[in-house]
Amino acid sequence: MTNKSNKITIIFLFALMVLISMGDNVRGVFIPVFKREFNVEDTSMGLMLIISSLGYMTFTFLGGILCDKIGQGKVLKLGIFSALIALIILFFSPNFTVLLVGMFVINMGISLIGIGINTLIPLLGVAFQAILMNMIHSFYGVGATITQRTAGLLLYEGFSWRTIYLYLIILYSLAFIISFFVKIPEREKYEEDKRIQWGYILKNKLTYFYMIALGLYVAAEMSTGNWFINFMQNSHGFNENKSAFYSSLFLGIFTVGRLTGGFVVEKVGHFKSIMISLFFATSIYTLGLVLGNKGLIIVSISGVFFSIVFPTLVVTISKVFPRNSSFVTGIVITSASGISMIVNFLIGYFNDLVGTTNSFFIIPLSLFISTIFSVIIFLNTKDVRLD
């Protein structure tokens, strides 16, 4: 690829990250609305999040294989098209069952776009992959911040959730058209992974340590996006606008941290940055919940320490597993999605069982366990060069 086409590709990846964030994070704003419109409880919302995670999990795994088979370019197009179809389903959904179908399909599309981006960055041949990965993933936070703040405000002003999905349909349609004019590097031009080493991957304890560390981190991040607004409205009596403000503040601070965090990672080191970030995320999040109403601003501020964990952990996979790295990345992210799915469902279940205030502590608990397993990975990979 020429330098110019490389830049265009990177800009397109930034835009795609914003789009998948919009498609992913608007769901959290809509949970209270869905409950009212479809006459369901938090347990049903937990089921919705399970269905969403199943779609994401299944096609992250298949997407890792497809990237090797047909290339990242086709996987990205397939992902955008799938998400577009899903948004149309969601826009017209007459009942909760059809809504669940739409949630499954949109997460299929989001997962294909995500795995395409995560496995494409190493093919671009750029230096400082950790910086680029963090900066691109920072735009997930940009999309999340814009989406949750804007959607919350629009709902407060009386707009329908279907109208907001219509806006997303327009944006995804434009992205699908543009995808045919962006040059994506073909995998054949780069070193191919050899045959998948199933035995080595599945018997390697680091594979499972990565699954747990990344899975519980993703669970904490996604649970905050999915349940924070519901928590504030039920436990603290906030309205749509005020709760969306705190949620978007979390995501905005998260975005700033991710945008600049790659430079910190390059200076401090990959795993040291991950461990420090997780430690402070756990501590500050817990403190914010313990302080109650006045501590919600602290929960929002904790977003800065969430920021670098996911992209930096993903970057280290290709270093720890130099062979079959795309496949291992797919397996780890798929398993992480499974863990996140279970945690999200448990929060919904315990919301109905013990109340939103108590069940929300599942999030800092997940962060704490993720911190422990990140330390374990670090202790087992001291000899691996991550620069």
N, C-alpha and C positions, 0 to 999 in steps of 0.2 A: 504493500500500500504506500502511496505517496504521502508526504507529510500533510498535504492539504486534505486528502480523503480521510486520513487518520483523525484529524481535528474534527471533521464533519461527523465521523462515526462517534467520537467521544461526546460531542454536543448532543447527538441523537440519544446516546445512552443516558445522559443527564436528564433529557426530556422524558424518556421512558420511565426513569426512576420516579419522577414526579407523578406520572400517570398511574403507575401501579400503586403508589402511595395513596392517591386520591381514591382509587377503586377499593383499596383495602381499608382505609381509615374512616370513610364516611359511615361505615357500618356501626361503629361505636356511638356515633351521634344519633343514629336512627334507632338504637335499641329501645329507649323509652317510647318512641313513636310506634315501632312495630308492636310492642306489648299492648298499646292501646288499640291500634287499628285491627290487629288480628286476634285480640282478646286472649293473650297468652301470658304466662308468668316467666320468671327468670330461668327456671329449669328448661323451658322451651327455648329461651335465648341461648342457654348453654348447649342445647342440641343443635341450634343453628351454627354455633361456633365450631362444634364437632364436625358438622357437615362441611363447613368451610375449610377446616384443617385437613379433612380427608381428601378434598379436592386438591389442596396445596401439596399435601404429602405424596399422593399418588403420582402427580405429574411432575413434581420435583425429581422423584426417582426416575420416572420414564424420560424426563427432560434431559437428565444427565446422560442417559444412553443415546437419546436422539441427537444430542449435540455431537457425539462421536460419529453417529451414523449419517446424518444428513446435514450437519453444520449448524452453527449458531444463527446464521441469517434466516434460515427457514424456520427454526425453532422460535425466533423472535416474531416472525410474521404470524405463525400459527398461534402464538400466545396472544398477540394483539387482537386477532380475529376472534378467538375464543372469548376474550374479555368483552369485546363489542357485542357478540351474540348474547352473552350473559346479562349485560346491562339492559338490552332490549327485553329480555325475559323478566328482569327485576322491575322494569318500568311498567310492564303490563300485568304483573303478578296479581291475580284476583284473590288468592288465598295463601295461607302460610306454607302449604306444601309446595306450591309453585315458587314461592320465595326461596325455599330451601334448595330447589333445583338451580335457581339462578345463582345462589351463593356458592354451590358446588362448582358450577361452570366458571364463574368469575375467578375463583381461586385456582382453577385449572389454568386459566390464561395468565394470571399473575405469576404463578409458579414457573411457567414456561419462560416468561419474560425474565424473571429473576435469575433462573439458572443459566439462561442465555447470557445475561450480563455478567454474572459472577465467573463464568468459565471463558468468556470472551476477553476480559481484561488482560489475562496473561498472554493472549495471542497478539496483542497490539504492539508488543515489543517496546514498551515505554519503561523508563527507569522509575524508581520510587513507586512501586505498585501499591504499597500500603497507603501512600498519600492519595493516589488516584482512586483506589477502592473506597477510602473513607470519604473523599470529596463527592464521588458519585452517589454513595449511600447517604450522604448528607442531604441530597435532594429528595430522598424519601421523606426526610423530616420536613423539608420545604413543602412538599405536597401535603403531608399530614397536617402541618400547621395551617396552611391555607384552607384545606378542606374542613377541618374540625371547627375552625373559627368562623369561616364563611357559612358552612352548613348550619351551625348552631344559630348564627344570627338570622339566616334566612328562615329557619323554622320558627324562630321567635317572632319574626315579622309576618308570619302567616303563610309562607311558601310551602307547597307540598313536597314531601320527600321524593315523589315521582318526578317532579320538575327538576330537582337536583340531579337525579339519574339521567334525565334528558340532556342536561349540560355535559355530563360525562360521555354520553353517547356521541355527541358532536366532537369532543376532543379525541376520543379513541378512533373515530372515523378518519379524522385528519392524520393521526399517527399511522394508521394502516396504509393510507395512500402514500405518505412520505417514505415508509419503510421500503418501498420498491425503488427508491432513488438514492438510498444510502448504501454505500459499498461496505460489506462486512467481510473481513478476511476469511478465506477458506482454510479449514483445518489441515487439508492436505499439504499446504505450504509450510506447515510447521511439523515438528517432530511428533510422530504418532505414539500414543501409549501402546505398549505391547499387550498381548492377551491379558484379560483381567485375572489378577491373582486372587481368586476367591478365598483360598485357604489362608494366605498371608493376611488379607484384609480382615476377614471374619475372626481369625484367631488372635489378632493383634489387640491387646488391651487398650491401646491408645485410641483405636476406633471407637470403643465404647465410652472412654473418658471424654472424647470430643462430643459424642452424642449427648451425654448428660450435661456437660458444661454449656454447650451451645443451646441444648434443648431447654434447660431451665432459665437461661438468660432470655431466649426468645419468648418463653412463656411469660416472664415478667414484663417484657416490653409490650408484647401483644395484649396481655391482660390489662395493662394500663390503658392502652388505646381502646380496648373493647369495653372495659368496665368502669373506668375512672369517672366518666360522666354519670353513669347510672349510680355509682357509689355516692357522688356528691349530691345528687338529687334526692336519693333515698335516705342517706345518713345525715345530711347537713341541710336539706331543704332548699338547695340552690335551684334557680330556674334554668331553662335551656341556654340562655345567653351567658349567665354567670359561670355555669359549669363548663361550657364550651371555652370560655376565656382561660380558665385554669388548665384545661386539657391542652389547648393550643399553646399556652405558655410553656408547659412541659415539652411539647414537641418543638417549639421555637428554640428553646435553650438546647435541646437535644440536637437540633439542626446546626446551630452555631458550633457546638462541640464537635460534631462530626466533620464539619467543614474545615475546621482548623486542627482537629485531633490527629490527622495523619502526620503532620509535622512533628508533633509531640512523640508519636509512636516511633518515627525514624530516629529521634534523638535519644529517647529513654529505652527503647527496646520493645519488641512486640509483646512478650508475655508479661514483662514488668508493668507495661501500660495497662494490659488487661486486668491483672491482679489488683493494681492500685484503683483502677476505675470501679471494679466490682465491689471492692471493700467500701469505698465511699458511697457508692450507689445504695448498697445495703444499709449502711449506717444512717444516711440522711433520709432515705425513704421511711425507714422504721421510726425515726425521730418525728418526722412529719405526721405520721399516722397517730403516734402516741399523743402528740400535742392537740389533736382534734381539729376543730374549725380553724384555729389560727395557724395550724401546721401545714395546711394544704399548699400554701405558697412554697414551703420547703420541699414538699413532694414534687412540685413543678420544677424547682431548681435542681433536683436530683437528676433531671434529664441530661445534664451536661456529662454526668459520669456514666450514663448508659451509652453514650454516643459512639465510642470507638470499638466497643466489644465485638459486635457481630462481624463487621467487615475485617477487622484485624484477625480474629480467630479463623475466618474463612481463608484469608491470605496464608496463614501458617500451615493450613492443610496441604497445600501444594509443595511446601518445603519439607514437611514431615513425611509425606507420601509422594515422592517425586514421580513414581510410576502410578498410572491409573488415577491421577489426581482429580480429574473431572468426575470419574465414577465415585471415588471416595467422597468428594464434595457433595455429590448428589445423595449418597447414602446418609451422610451426616446431617445434611439439611433436612432430608426426609424424616429421619428419626427425631430431629429437633422439633419438627412440625408436629409429630405424633405426641411428643411430650407436652408441647404447648397446647395441643388439642385437649389432652386429658386435664391439664391444669385449668384451662378456661372453662371446661365443663364443671370441674369441681367447684370453681368460684360461683358459677350459676346455681349449682345444687346447694352449696352451703349458704348462699344468699337467702334461699327460701327456708333453709333449715335453722340457721343460727343468726341470720341477719347480715346485711351488707357490711356493717362496721367490722365485725369479727372475721368474716371470710376474706376481707381484703388483705389481711395479714399474710395470706398465702403468697402474695407477690414478694415481699422482702424475704420470706423463707426460701423461696425459689432462688433469689439472688444469692443468698448465703450459701446454699448448697452448690450453686454454680461457681462461686468463688473458690470453694474447697477443691472442686475438680479441676479448675484452671491451674491451681497451685500444683496439683498432682501431675498434670500434663507438663507443666514447666519443669518439674523435678525429673521427669522421664525424657525430656528432649533437650537437655543442656548441651549436648554435643552437636545439635543440628544448627547449621548456619541459617539464620532467618533474614539476613540482609540481602 
